[in-house]
């Protein structure tokens, strides 16, 4: 299940954490909230993001061989 946890600090800065989404789909999942909140100052990509990207590349290589 996709989840988005949004934390707004006392200073007004928001932190968005995504759970249940692998690969670059998390960026699409957060796109609307990022546009509503404002400029993204920092982005930290999790292991789940990188794991999907690596698996996708190896699958494409296997298919073409």
N, CA, C, O and CB atoms as a CASP TS submission, in Angstrom:
PFRMAT TS
TARGET T0000
AUTHOR 0000-0000-0000
METHOD Language model
MODEL 1
PARENT N/A
ATOM      1  N   UNK     1       0.837  -1.172   0.000  1.00  0.00           N
ATOM      2  CA  UNK     1       0.000   0.000   0.000  1.00  0.00           C
ATOM      3  C   UNK     1       0.889   1.246   0.000  1.00  0.00           C
ATOM      4  O   UNK     1       1.837   1.340   0.780  1.00  0.00           O
ATOM      5  CB  UNK     1      -0.956  -0.008   1.215  1.00  0.00           C
ATOM      6  N   UNK     2       0.579   2.189  -0.872  1.00  0.00           N
ATOM      7  CA  UNK     2       1.321   3.442  -0.945  1.00  0.00           C
ATOM      8  C   UNK     2       0.922   4.341   0.214  1.00  0.00           C
ATOM      9  O   UNK     2      -0.259   4.500   0.523  1.00  0.00           O
ATOM     10  CB  UNK     2       1.074   4.152  -2.293  1.00  0.00           C
ATOM     11  N   UNK     3       1.937   4.928   0.851  1.00  0.00           N
ATOM     12  CA  UNK     3       1.690   5.871   1.941  1.00  0.00           C
ATOM     13  C   UNK     3       2.609   7.066   1.772  1.00  0.00           C
ATOM     14  O   UNK     3       3.750   6.938   1.330  1.00  0.00           O
ATOM     15  CB  UNK     3       1.905   5.201   3.329  1.00  0.00           C
ATOM     16  N   UNK     4       2.090   8.222   2.132  1.00  0.00           N
ATOM     17  CA  UNK     4       2.877   9.436   2.120  1.00  0.00           C
ATOM     18  C   UNK     4       2.726  10.068   3.499  1.00  0.00           C
ATOM     19  O   UNK     4       1.621  10.402   3.925  1.00  0.00           O
ATOM     20  CB  UNK     4       2.425  10.416   0.972  1.00  0.00           C
ATOM     21  N   UNK     5       3.840  10.226   4.182  1.00  0.00           N
ATOM     22  CA  UNK     5       3.821  10.846   5.507  1.00  0.00           C
ATOM     23  C   UNK     5       4.386  12.256   5.371  1.00  0.00           C
ATOM     24  O   UNK     5       5.495  12.453   4.874  1.00  0.00           O
ATOM     25  CB  UNK     5       4.642  10.001   6.553  1.00  0.00           C
ATOM     26  N   UNK     6       3.607  13.221   5.818  1.00  0.00           N
ATOM     27  CA  UNK     6       4.012  14.620   5.710  1.00  0.00           C
ATOM     28  C   UNK     6       4.152  15.184   7.116  1.00  0.00           C
ATOM     29  O   UNK     6       3.224  15.121   7.922  1.00  0.00           O
ATOM     30  CB  UNK     6       2.985  15.450   4.870  1.00  0.00           C
ATOM     31  N   UNK     7       5.316  15.731   7.392  1.00  0.00           N
ATOM     32  CA  UNK     7       5.571  16.336   8.697  1.00  0.00           C
ATOM     33  C   UNK     7       5.901  17.799   8.461  1.00  0.00           C
ATOM     34  O   UNK     7       6.772  18.132   7.657  1.00  0.00           O
ATOM     35  CB  UNK     7       6.733  15.603   9.463  1.00  0.00           C
ATOM     36  N   UNK     8       5.196  18.669   9.172  1.00  0.00           N
ATOM     37  CA  UNK     8       5.450  20.106   9.061  1.00  0.00           C
ATOM     38  C   UNK     8       6.008  20.576  10.397  1.00  0.00           C
ATOM     39  O   UNK     8       5.348  20.481  11.432  1.00  0.00           O
ATOM     40  CB  UNK     8       4.144  20.903   8.673  1.00  0.00           C
ATOM     41  N   UNK     9       7.225  21.080  10.353  1.00  0.00           N
ATOM     42  CA  UNK     9       7.899  21.532  11.570  1.00  0.00           C
ATOM     43  C   UNK     9       7.393  22.884  12.028  1.00  0.00           C
ATOM     44  O   UNK     9       6.659  23.568  11.315  1.00  0.00           O
ATOM     45  CB  UNK     9       9.393  21.597  11.350  1.00  0.00           C
ATOM     46  N   UNK    10       7.799  23.253  13.227  1.00  0.00           N
ATOM     47  CA  UNK    10       7.415  24.561  13.781  1.00  0.00           C
ATOM     48  C   UNK    10       7.944  25.712  12.934  1.00  0.00           C
ATOM     49  O   UNK    10       7.394  26.813  12.944  1.00  0.00           O
ATOM     50  CB  UNK    10       7.928  24.701  15.213  1.00  0.00           C
ATOM     51  N   UNK    11       9.016  25.438  12.204  1.00  0.00           N
ATOM     52  CA  UNK    11       9.589  26.474  11.338  1.00  0.00           C
ATOM     53  C   UNK    11       8.876  26.558   9.989  1.00  0.00           C
ATOM     54  O   UNK    11       9.228  27.391   9.154  1.00  0.00           O
ATOM     55  CB  UNK    11      11.073  26.207  11.118  1.00  0.00           C
ATOM     56  N   UNK    12       7.875  25.698   9.770  1.00  0.00           N
ATOM     57  CA  UNK    12       7.102  25.726   8.535  1.00  0.00           C
ATOM     58  C   UNK    12       7.654  24.838   7.432  1.00  0.00           C
ATOM     59  O   UNK    12       7.038  24.707   6.374  1.00  0.00           O
ATOM     60  CB  UNK    12       7.023  27.117   8.040  1.00  0.00           C
ATOM     61  N   UNK    13       8.806  24.230   7.666  1.00  0.00           N
ATOM     62  CA  UNK    13       9.394  23.344   6.654  1.00  0.00           C
ATOM     63  C   UNK    13       8.699  21.992   6.689  1.00  0.00           C
ATOM     64  O   UNK    13       8.430  21.443   7.758  1.00  0.00           O
ATOM     65  CB  UNK    13      10.920  23.175   6.883  1.00  0.00           C
ATOM     66  N   UNK    14       8.416  21.472   5.520  1.00  0.00           N
ATOM     67  CA  UNK    14       7.702  20.198   5.403  1.00  0.00           C
ATOM     68  C   UNK    14       8.672  19.096   4.975  1.00  0.00           C
ATOM     69  O   UNK    14       9.580  19.321   4.175  1.00  0.00           O
ATOM     70  CB  UNK    14       6.528  20.315   4.390  1.00  0.00           C
ATOM     71  N   UNK    15       8.458  17.905   5.526  1.00  0.00           N
ATOM     72  CA  UNK    15       9.211  16.718   5.146  1.00  0.00           C
ATOM     73  C   UNK    15       8.205  15.695   4.658  1.00  0.00           C
ATOM     74  O   UNK    15       7.209  15.426   5.330  1.00  0.00           O
ATOM     75  CB  UNK    15      10.073  16.159   6.339  1.00  0.00           C
ATOM     76  N   UNK    16       8.461  15.125   3.489  1.00  0.00           N
ATOM     77  CA  UNK    16       7.564  14.128   2.908  1.00  0.00           C
ATOM     78  C   UNK    16       8.329  12.820   2.823  1.00  0.00           C
ATOM     79  O   UNK    16       9.430  12.768   2.275  1.00  0.00           O
ATOM     80  CB  UNK    16       7.035  14.572   1.497  1.00  0.00           C
ATOM     81  N   UNK    17       7.735  11.756   3.373  1.00  0.00           N
ATOM     82  CA  UNK    17       8.347  10.432   3.318  1.00  0.00           C
ATOM     83  C   UNK    17       7.358   9.480   2.641  1.00  0.00           C
ATOM     84  O   UNK    17       6.181   9.430   2.998  1.00  0.00           O
ATOM     85  CB  UNK    17       8.738   9.920   4.756  1.00  0.00           C
ATOM     86  N   UNK    18       7.854   8.734   1.665  1.00  0.00           N
ATOM     87  CA  UNK    18       7.009   7.808   0.907  1.00  0.00           C
ATOM     88  C   UNK    18       7.322   6.378   1.343  1.00  0.00           C
ATOM     89  O   UNK    18       8.483   6.014   1.529  1.00  0.00           O
ATOM     90  CB  UNK    18       7.227   7.979  -0.634  1.00  0.00           C
ATOM     91  N   UNK    19       6.282   5.581   1.502  1.00  0.00           N
ATOM     92  CA  UNK    19       6.428   4.169   1.838  1.00  0.00           C
ATOM     93  C   UNK    19       5.578   3.355   0.878  1.00  0.00           C
ATOM     94  O   UNK    19       4.502   3.790   0.468  1.00  0.00           O
ATOM     95  CB  UNK    19       6.021   3.893   3.317  1.00  0.00           C
ATOM     96  N   UNK    20       6.058   2.183   0.523  1.00  0.00           N
ATOM     97  CA  UNK    20       5.285   1.286  -0.325  1.00  0.00           C
ATOM     98  C   UNK    20       5.383   1.558  -1.815  1.00  0.00           C
ATOM     99  O   UNK    20       4.587   1.037  -2.596  1.00  0.00           O
ATOM    100  CB  UNK    20       3.880   1.350   0.070  1.00  0.00           C
ATOM    101  N   UNK    21       6.351   2.368  -2.216  1.00  0.00           N
ATOM    102  CA  UNK    21       6.560   2.648  -3.636  1.00  0.00           C
ATOM    103  C   UNK    21       8.019   2.363  -3.954  1.00  0.00           C
ATOM    104  O   UNK    21       8.919   2.860  -3.275  1.00  0.00           O
ATOM    105  CB  UNK    21       6.177   4.131  -3.998  1.00  0.00           C
ATOM    106  N   UNK    22       8.252   1.560  -4.989  1.00  0.00           N
ATOM    107  CA  UNK    22       9.626   1.244  -5.375  1.00  0.00           C
ATOM    108  C   UNK    22       9.970   1.952  -6.679  1.00  0.00           C
ATOM    109  O   UNK    22       9.113   2.142  -7.542  1.00  0.00           O
ATOM    110  CB  UNK    22       9.821  -0.286  -5.519  1.00  0.00           C
ATOM    111  N   UNK    23      11.227   2.335  -6.807  1.00  0.00           N
ATOM    112  CA  UNK    23      11.694   2.958  -8.039  1.00  0.00           C
ATOM    113  C   UNK    23      11.263   4.402  -8.171  1.00  0.00           C
ATOM    114  O   UNK    23      10.803   5.015  -7.208  1.00  0.00           O
ATOM    115  CB  UNK    23      11.204   2.185  -9.218  1.00  0.00           C
ATOM    116  N   UNK    24      11.413   4.936  -9.356  1.00  0.00           N
ATOM    117  CA  UNK    24      11.128   6.349  -9.591  1.00  0.00           C
ATOM    118  C   UNK    24       9.650   6.714  -9.482  1.00  0.00           C
ATOM    119  O   UNK    24       9.308   7.894  -9.565  1.00  0.00           O
ATOM    120  CB  UNK    24      11.625   6.733 -10.941  1.00  0.00           C
ATOM    121  N   UNK    25       8.783   5.752  -9.302  1.00  0.00           N
ATOM    122  CA  UNK    25       7.357   6.045  -9.128  1.00  0.00           C
ATOM    123  C   UNK    25       7.088   6.924  -7.924  1.00  0.00           C
ATOM    124  O   UNK    25       6.063   7.602  -7.867  1.00  0.00           O
ATOM    125  CB  UNK    25       6.575   4.763  -8.997  1.00  0.00           C
ATOM    126  N   UNK    26       8.005   6.921  -6.953  1.00  0.00           N
ATOM    127  CA  UNK    26       7.808   7.753  -5.763  1.00  0.00           C
ATOM    128  C   UNK    26       7.841   9.237  -6.118  1.00  0.00           C
ATOM    129  O   UNK    26       7.162  10.040  -5.478  1.00  0.00           O
ATOM    130  CB  UNK    26       8.879   7.440  -4.710  1.00  0.00           C
ATOM    131  N   UNK    27       8.617   9.605  -7.124  1.00  0.00           N
ATOM    132  CA  UNK    27       8.682  11.007  -7.534  1.00  0.00           C
ATOM    133  C   UNK    27       7.359  11.465  -8.141  1.00  0.00           C
ATOM    134  O   UNK    27       6.913  12.587  -7.903  1.00  0.00           O
ATOM    135  CB  UNK    27       9.821  11.217  -8.536  1.00  0.00           C
ATOM    136  N   UNK    28       6.748  10.601  -8.914  1.00  0.00           N
ATOM    137  CA  UNK    28       5.431  10.913  -9.496  1.00  0.00           C
ATOM    138  C   UNK    28       4.372  10.969  -8.395  1.00  0.00           C
ATOM    139  O   UNK    28       3.463  11.798  -8.433  1.00  0.00           O
ATOM    140  CB  UNK    28       5.036   9.857 -10.572  1.00  0.00           C
ATOM    141  N   UNK    29       4.505  10.074  -7.415  1.00  0.00           N
ATOM    142  CA  UNK    29       3.555   9.992  -6.300  1.00  0.00           C
ATOM    143  C   UNK    29       3.557  11.288  -5.477  1.00  0.00           C
ATOM    144  O   UNK    29       2.509  11.706  -4.985  1.00  0.00           O
ATOM    145  CB  UNK    29       3.894   8.789  -5.394  1.00  0.00           C
ATOM    146  N   UNK    30       4.713  11.917  -5.327  1.00  0.00           N
ATOM    147  CA  UNK    30       4.819  13.127  -4.510  1.00  0.00           C
ATOM    148  C   UNK    30       4.720  14.426  -5.309  1.00  0.00           C
ATOM    149  O   UNK    30       4.715  15.510  -4.725  1.00  0.00           O
ATOM    150  CB  UNK    30       6.115  13.110  -3.765  1.00  0.00           C
ATOM    151  N   UNK    31       4.642  14.329  -6.614  1.00  0.00           N
ATOM    152  CA  UNK    31       4.687  15.518  -7.484  1.00  0.00           C
ATOM    153  C   UNK    31       3.645  16.579  -7.100  1.00  0.00           C
ATOM    154  O   UNK    31       3.988  17.753  -6.966  1.00  0.00           O
ATOM    155  CB  UNK    31       4.472  15.102  -8.934  1.00  0.00           C
ATOM    156  N   UNK    32       2.400  16.186  -6.927  1.00  0.00           N
ATOM    157  CA  UNK    32       1.332  17.150  -6.632  1.00  0.00           C
ATOM    158  C   UNK    32       1.549  17.854  -5.294  1.00  0.00           C
ATOM    159  O   UNK    32       1.352  19.065  -5.189  1.00  0.00           O
ATOM    160  CB  UNK    32      -0.023  16.446  -6.629  1.00  0.00           C
ATOM    161  N   UNK    33       1.950  17.106  -4.282  1.00  0.00           N
ATOM    162  CA  UNK    33       2.144  17.722  -2.961  1.00  0.00           C
ATOM    163  C   UNK    33       3.362  18.653  -2.983  1.00  0.00           C
ATOM    164  O   UNK    33       3.361  19.704  -2.343  1.00  0.00           O
ATOM    165  CB  UNK    33       2.322  16.628  -1.867  1.00  0.00           C
ATOM    166  N   UNK    34       4.402  18.254  -3.729  1.00  0.00           N
ATOM    167  CA  UNK    34       5.574  19.124  -3.848  1.00  0.00           C
ATOM    168  C   UNK    34       5.215  20.441  -4.525  1.00  0.00           C
ATOM    169  O   UNK    34       5.680  21.502  -4.108  1.00  0.00           O
ATOM    170  CB  UNK    34       6.686  18.418  -4.630  1.00  0.00           C
ATOM    171  N   UNK    35       4.397  20.378  -5.562  1.00  0.00           N
ATOM    172  CA  UNK    35       3.973  21.594  -6.251  1.00  0.00           C
ATOM    173  C   UNK    35       3.128  22.476  -5.340  1.00  0.00           C
ATOM    174  O   UNK    35       3.223  23.702  -5.397  1.00  0.00           O
ATOM    175  CB  UNK    35       3.189  21.244  -7.514  1.00  0.00           C
ATOM    176  N   UNK    36       2.299  21.853  -4.497  1.00  0.00           N
ATOM    177  CA  UNK    36       1.439  22.620  -3.595  1.00  0.00           C
ATOM    178  C   UNK    36       2.236  23.257  -2.456  1.00  0.00           C
ATOM    179  O   UNK    36       1.949  24.381  -2.044  1.00  0.00           O
ATOM    180  CB  UNK    36       0.345  21.722  -3.024  1.00  0.00           C
ATOM    181  N   UNK    37       3.230  22.538  -1.956  1.00  0.00           N
ATOM    182  CA  UNK    37       4.011  23.034  -0.819  1.00  0.00           C
ATOM    183  C   UNK    37       4.994  24.111  -1.261  1.00  0.00           C
ATOM    184  O   UNK    37       5.157  25.120  -0.575  1.00  0.00           O
ATOM    185  CB  UNK    37       4.764  21.881  -0.142  1.00  0.00           C
ATOM    186  N   UNK    38       5.643  23.909  -2.386  1.00  0.00           N
ATOM    187  CA  UNK    38       6.629  24.885  -2.859  1.00  0.00           C
ATOM    188  C   UNK    38       7.910  24.211  -3.297  1.00  0.00           C
ATOM    189  O   UNK    38       7.924  23.021  -3.611  1.00  0.00           O
ATOM    190  CB  UNK    38       6.932  25.904  -1.774  1.00  0.00           C
ATOM    191  N   UNK    39       8.971  24.969  -3.318  1.00  0.00           N
ATOM    192  CA  UNK    39      10.262  24.506  -3.820  1.00  0.00           C
ATOM    193  C   UNK    39      10.839  23.382  -2.957  1.00  0.00           C
ATOM    194  O   UNK    39      10.796  23.443  -1.728  1.00  0.00           O
ATOM    195  CB  UNK    39      11.244  25.669  -3.884  1.00  0.00           C
ATOM    196  N   UNK    40      11.383  22.352  -3.623  1.00  0.00           N
ATOM    197  CA  UNK    40      12.053  21.256  -2.929  1.00  0.00           C
ATOM    198  C   UNK    40      13.481  21.706  -2.649  1.00  0.00           C
ATOM    199  O   UNK    40      14.243  21.990  -3.573  1.00  0.00           O
ATOM    200  CB  UNK    40      12.022  19.923  -3.774  1.00  0.00           C
ATOM    201  N   UNK    41      13.835  21.767  -1.378  1.00  0.00           N
ATOM    202  CA  UNK    41      15.174  22.207  -0.998  1.00  0.00           C
ATOM    203  C   UNK    41      16.164  21.052  -0.986  1.00  0.00           C
ATOM    204  O   UNK    41      17.345  21.234  -1.281  1.00  0.00           O
ATOM    205  CB  UNK    41      15.139  22.871   0.368  1.00  0.00           C
ATOM    206  N   UNK    42      15.681  19.869  -0.646  1.00  0.00           N
ATOM    207  CA  UNK    42      16.565  18.709  -0.529  1.00  0.00           C
ATOM    208  C   UNK    42      15.751  17.450  -0.797  1.00  0.00           C
ATOM    209  O   UNK    42      14.590  17.350  -0.400  1.00  0.00           O
ATOM    210  CB  UNK    42      17.240  18.649   0.882  1.00  0.00           C
ATOM    211  N   UNK    43      16.374  16.489  -1.478  1.00  0.00           N
ATOM    212  CA  UNK    43      15.697  15.222  -1.756  1.00  0.00           C
ATOM    213  C   UNK    43      16.646  14.093  -1.385  1.00  0.00           C
ATOM    214  O   UNK    43      17.796  14.068  -1.823  1.00  0.00           O
ATOM    215  CB  UNK    43      15.257  15.120  -3.262  1.00  0.00           C
ATOM    216  N   UNK    44      16.162  13.165  -0.580  1.00  0.00           N
ATOM    217  CA  UNK    44      16.954  12.003  -0.195  1.00  0.00           C
ATOM    218  C   UNK    44      16.250  10.766  -0.746  1.00  0.00           C
ATOM    219  O   UNK    44      15.141  10.437  -0.326  1.00  0.00           O
ATOM    220  CB  UNK    44      17.133  11.914   1.370  1.00  0.00           C
ATOM    221  N   UNK    45      16.892  10.092  -1.676  1.00  0.00           N
ATOM    222  CA  UNK    45      16.307   8.903  -2.282  1.00  0.00           C
ATOM    223  C   UNK    45      16.670   7.678  -1.452  1.00  0.00           C
ATOM    224  O   UNK    45      17.815   7.527  -1.024  1.00  0.00           O
ATOM    225  CB  UNK    45      16.785   8.735  -3.744  1.00  0.00           C
ATOM    226  N   UNK    46      15.700   6.809  -1.229  1.00  0.00           N
ATOM    227  CA  UNK    46      15.914   5.630  -0.391  1.00  0.00           C
ATOM    228  C   UNK    46      16.478   4.467  -1.192  1.00  0.00           C
ATOM    229  O   UNK    46      16.598   4.543  -2.415  1.00  0.00           O
ATOM    230  CB  UNK    46      14.611   5.214   0.277  1.00  0.00           C
ATOM    231  N   UNK    47      16.818   3.400  -0.500  1.00  0.00           N
ATOM    232  CA  UNK    47      17.303   2.180  -1.155  1.00  0.00           C
ATOM    233  C   UNK    47      16.243   1.607  -2.097  1.00  0.00           C
ATOM    234  O   UNK    47      16.583   1.051  -3.141  1.00  0.00           O
ATOM    235  CB  UNK    47      17.701   1.127  -0.101  1.00  0.00           C
ATOM    236  N   UNK    48      14.970   1.735  -1.740  1.00  0.00           N
ATOM    237  CA  UNK    48      13.893   1.209  -2.582  1.00  0.00           C
ATOM    238  C   UNK    48      13.889   1.883  -3.953  1.00  0.00           C
ATOM    239  O   UNK    48      13.614   1.233  -4.961  1.00  0.00           O
ATOM    240  CB  UNK    48      12.532   1.403  -1.895  1.00  0.00           C
ATOM    241  N   UNK    49      14.185   3.150  -3.996  1.00  0.00           N
ATOM    242  CA  UNK    49      14.258   3.870  -5.270  1.00  0.00           C
ATOM    243  C   UNK    49      15.363   3.278  -6.145  1.00  0.00           C
ATOM    244  O   UNK    49      15.141   2.994  -7.322  1.00  0.00           O
ATOM    245  CB  UNK    49      14.509   5.382  -5.033  1.00  0.00           C
ATOM    246  N   UNK    50      16.535   3.096  -5.578  1.00  0.00           N
ATOM    247  CA  UNK    50      17.684   2.597  -6.331  1.00  0.00           C
ATOM    248  C   UNK    50      17.547   1.119  -6.675  1.00  0.00           C
ATOM    249  O   UNK    50      17.999   0.693  -7.738  1.00  0.00           O
ATOM    250  CB  UNK    50      18.958   2.823  -5.543  1.00  0.00           C
ATOM    251  N   UNK    51      16.949   0.350  -5.820  1.00  0.00           N
ATOM    252  CA  UNK    51      16.780  -1.084  -6.047  1.00  0.00           C
ATOM    253  C   UNK    51      15.978  -1.340  -7.311  1.00  0.00           C
ATOM    254  O   UNK    51      16.377  -2.167  -8.131  1.00  0.00           O
ATOM    255  CB  UNK    51      16.096  -1.741  -4.848  1.00  0.00           C
ATOM    256  N   UNK    52      14.892  -0.674  -7.484  1.00  0.00           N
ATOM    257  CA  UNK    52      14.045  -0.852  -8.667  1.00  0.00           C
ATOM    258  C   UNK    52      14.785  -0.455  -9.929  1.00  0.00           C
ATOM    259  O   UNK    52      14.692  -1.139 -10.948  1.00  0.00           O
ATOM    260  CB  UNK    52      12.759  -0.036  -8.538  1.00  0.00           C
ATOM    261  N   UNK    53      15.518   0.642  -9.867  1.00  0.00           N
ATOM    262  CA  UNK    53      16.237   1.110 -11.043  1.00  0.00           C
ATOM    263  C   UNK    53      17.286   0.091 -11.475  1.00  0.00           C
ATOM    264  O   UNK    53      17.445  -0.151 -12.671  1.00  0.00           O
ATOM    265  CB  UNK    53      16.895   2.464 -10.765  1.00  0.00           C
ATOM    266  N   UNK    54      17.987  -0.498 -10.549  1.00  0.00           N
ATOM    267  CA  UNK    54      19.014  -1.495 -10.858  1.00  0.00           C
ATOM    268  C   UNK    54      18.377  -2.751 -11.424  1.00  0.00           C
ATOM    269  O   UNK    54      18.875  -3.296 -12.409  1.00  0.00           O
ATOM    270  CB  UNK    54      19.839  -1.836  -9.605  1.00  0.00           C
ATOM    271  N   UNK    55      17.289  -3.227 -10.830  1.00  0.00           N
ATOM    272  CA  UNK    55      16.612  -4.422 -11.319  1.00  0.00           C
ATOM    273  C   UNK    55      16.076  -4.212 -12.728  1.00  0.00           C
ATOM    274  O   UNK    55      16.151  -5.120 -13.556  1.00  0.00           O
ATOM    275  CB  UNK    55      15.476  -4.810 -10.380  1.00  0.00           C
ATOM    276  N   UNK    56      15.540  -3.033 -13.014  1.00  0.00           N
ATOM    277  CA  UNK    56      15.011  -2.740 -14.339  1.00  0.00           C
ATOM    278  C   UNK    56      16.089  -2.776 -15.399  1.00  0.00           C
ATOM    279  O   UNK    56      15.846  -3.250 -16.509  1.00  0.00           O
ATOM    280  CB  UNK    56      14.336  -1.393 -14.345  1.00  0.00           C
ATOM    281  N   UNK    57      17.267  -2.291 -15.086  1.00  0.00           N
ATOM    282  CA  UNK    57      18.370  -2.300 -16.038  1.00  0.00           C
ATOM    283  C   UNK    57      18.812  -3.726 -16.321  1.00  0.00           C
ATOM    284  O   UNK    57      19.022  -4.079 -17.481  1.00  0.00           O
ATOM    285  CB  UNK    57      19.548  -1.472 -15.511  1.00  0.00           C
ATOM    286  N   UNK    58      18.958  -4.554 -15.298  1.00  0.00           N
ATOM    287  CA  UNK    58      19.413  -5.930 -15.513  1.00  0.00           C
ATOM    288  C   UNK    58      18.372  -6.739 -16.280  1.00  0.00           C
ATOM    289  O   UNK    58      18.739  -7.616 -17.062  1.00  0.00           O
ATOM    290  CB  UNK    58      19.721  -6.608 -14.170  1.00  0.00           C
ATOM    291  N   UNK    59      17.090  -6.469 -16.078  1.00  0.00           N
ATOM    292  CA  UNK    59      16.055  -7.170 -16.835  1.00  0.00           C
ATOM    293  C   UNK    59      16.136  -6.811 -18.316  1.00  0.00           C
ATOM    294  O   UNK    59      15.998  -7.684 -19.173  1.00  0.00           O
ATOM    295  CB  UNK    59      14.660  -6.833 -16.282  1.00  0.00           C
ATOM    296  N   UNK    60      16.360  -5.532 -18.623  1.00  0.00           N
ATOM    297  CA  UNK    60      16.465  -5.115 -20.022  1.00  0.00           C
ATOM    298  C   UNK    60      17.678  -5.736 -20.692  1.00  0.00           C
ATOM    299  O   UNK    60      17.603  -6.102 -21.865  1.00  0.00           O
ATOM    300  CB  UNK    60      16.538  -3.593 -20.120  1.00  0.00           C
ATOM    301  N   UNK    61      18.774  -5.866 -19.998  1.00  0.00           N
ATOM    302  CA  UNK    61      19.974  -6.460 -20.560  1.00  0.00           C
ATOM    303  C   UNK    61      19.721  -7.935 -20.871  1.00  0.00           C
ATOM    304  O   UNK    61      20.117  -8.414 -21.934  1.00  0.00           O
ATOM    305  CB  UNK    61      21.167  -6.300 -19.593  1.00  0.00           C
ATOM    306  N   UNK    62      19.082  -8.645 -19.979  1.00  0.00           N
ATOM    307  CA  UNK    62      18.803 -10.052 -20.182  1.00  0.00           C
ATOM    308  C   UNK    62      17.875 -10.266 -21.385  1.00  0.00           C
ATOM    309  O   UNK    62      18.045 -11.231 -22.130  1.00  0.00           O
ATOM    310  CB  UNK    62      18.186 -10.650 -18.921  1.00  0.00           C
ATOM    311  N   UNK    63      16.911  -9.388 -21.576  1.00  0.00           N
ATOM    312  CA  UNK    63      15.966  -9.536 -22.670  1.00  0.00           C
ATOM    313  C   UNK    63      16.633  -9.327 -24.034  1.00  0.00           C
ATOM    314  O   UNK    63      16.254  -9.978 -25.008  1.00  0.00           O
ATOM    315  CB  UNK    63      14.818  -8.555 -22.497  1.00  0.00           C
ATOM    316  N   UNK    64      17.603  -8.445 -24.112  1.00  0.00           N
ATOM    317  CA  UNK    64      18.227  -8.171 -25.401  1.00  0.00           C
ATOM    318  C   UNK    64      19.285  -9.210 -25.759  1.00  0.00           C
ATOM    319  O   UNK    64      19.641  -9.332 -26.932  1.00  0.00           O
ATOM    320  CB  UNK    64      18.847  -6.789 -25.391  1.00  0.00           C
ATOM    321  N   UNK    65      19.791  -9.950 -24.800  1.00  0.00           N
ATOM    322  CA  UNK    65      20.799 -10.978 -25.095  1.00  0.00           C
ATOM    323  C   UNK    65      20.104 -12.178 -25.585  1.00  0.00           C
ATOM    324  O   UNK    65      20.747 -13.180 -25.899  1.00  0.00           O
ATOM    325  CB  UNK    65      21.660 -11.321 -23.877  1.00  0.00           C
TER
END
